[in-house]
Amino acid sequence: MSKFWSSRVKELVPYVPGEQPKMANLVKLNTNENPFGPSPKVIEAINTELNDNLRLYPDPESEALKSTIANYYGVQGEQVFLGNGSDEVLAHIFYGLFQHGEPVLYPDITYSFYPVYCGLYNIEGKTVPLTDSFEIDPKDYKQPNGGIIFPNPNAPTGRYLALDKVEAIVAANPDRVVVVDEAYVDFGGESAIKLVGEYPNLLVCQTLSKARSLAGLRVGFAIGSPEVVEALNRVKNSFNSYPIDRLAQVGAIAAFEDEDWFRATCEGVIGERGWVTSKLEALGFDVLPSQANFILARHPDHAGEALAKGLREKGVIVRHFNKPRISDFLRITIGTADQNKRLVECLKPLV
């Protein structure tokens, strides 16, 4: 620690992102990136924007992109908030919408950025245990809180909460913001965006990093009631008025306009997910039901850490969490057919 650090910095426990190793012939299945790449129309749009206009600031409100998203989901532009990746959107949510005098509720096994934001903003976080089958039970969220947040599908479990159960949580907490983090919803789930018009306390957060293959572009958004979105805009404009650059704006618009590519990509991931699941189950793995672009799996006879190490030695990287309840699991991103076949072949001698 340095004498120049503030007391808050000394207390922070930062988020640890998935490893980005530099290894030849690597099968990288640890960060839930889409294996199929973005639409060619995205590349074309970005190339067109590579001109003298880069000397100019981008539209601070990203109006064209905001309008594209609003039209796509059938909402009004004032219901859309944009940020530099969904992590920035989440950061503004924690600061601007959760009540700091009461605990924010989130699952005990979930996206590990949530407790980091609680620490950054000095918010009390309270974990709500998942069931024995690693599911969210809506009745567990009927307790005093300063706000609620959970991914759907959940990460790292991949389990999906049906829309009627999401609605039960939102309806039971009318005086608090309920955030549904839908980073993976396009791989088999149903978005809660359709409920936003009925519940002013509901905010749905999404990203272009997963299903639209734009993790490198950093575009996230949230959809909610105008009063909730206005709070996020107040925070954004007190922090960074230009969060989305010119290239990201035009690339994101192009991604939404190429629906055929988007659907084909999602279907490809879903099909490969089924194949990987069946092959791992044949090897004796227990695989949680997943509606995401990854699976969470464990083998009853082998420790997760040992399997992750064994795969790494063979050039296959997966994610292992040394955390309670899931320390024997591997979170495995769904890759291309060739990558998935290599994963299975490398696992065979380890089990």
Secondary structure by P-SEA (a helix, b strand, c coil): cccccccccccccccccccccccccccccccccccccccaaaaaaaaaaccccccccccccaaaaaaaaaaaaccccccccccccaaaaaaaaaaccccccbbbbbccccccaaaaaaaaabbbbbbbbcccccccccccccccccbbbbbcccccccccccaaaaaaaaaacccbbbbbbccccccccccccccccccccbbbbbcccccccccccccccccccaaaaaaaaaaaaacccccccaaaaaaaaaaaaaaaaaaaaaaaaaaaaaaaaaaaaaaccccccccccbbbbbbccccaaaaaaaaaaacbbbbbbcccccccccccccccaaaaaaaaaaacccc
